[in-house]
């Protein structure tokens, strides 16, 4: 059913359950896993960018954060993961990348690094759910009074 799974990460703690869910799906379906981190163009200070340059290494802190984010995902499994860091508008880059690799599903968190100041499920997730033609699996972060019943078999609310 799922041959290629794209896990979109922003490196935030809120994406951890989405990563675990995506990796679990990949294991169950023996799927190829791609992990993508997008350096948000709106976060890039164009005043410090060299004319004609579009390399992620022009912003080493942002690239380093992306590298840490994809490495964190890769460390969560023994399986092979193809990691990629790109730069641009996150929803557009994620959608294009999913098309390029012929992904069957995109797994992502519902709230990323912008956290509480975003809408109900987050602007990137919301846009992808509305526009992408393949399924987008959004996985929310648990509240502090909830447990992950996938492992315990207990109700979500304590």
Secondary structure, 3 states (H helix, E strand, C coil): CCCEEEEEECCCHHHHHHHHHHHHHHHHHCCEEEEEEEEEHHHCCHHHCCCCCCCHHHHHHHHHHHHHHHHHHHCCCCCCEEEEEEEECHHHHHHHHHHHCCCCEEEEECCCCCHHHCCCCCHHHHHHHHHCCCEEEEECCCCCCECCHHHHCCCCEC
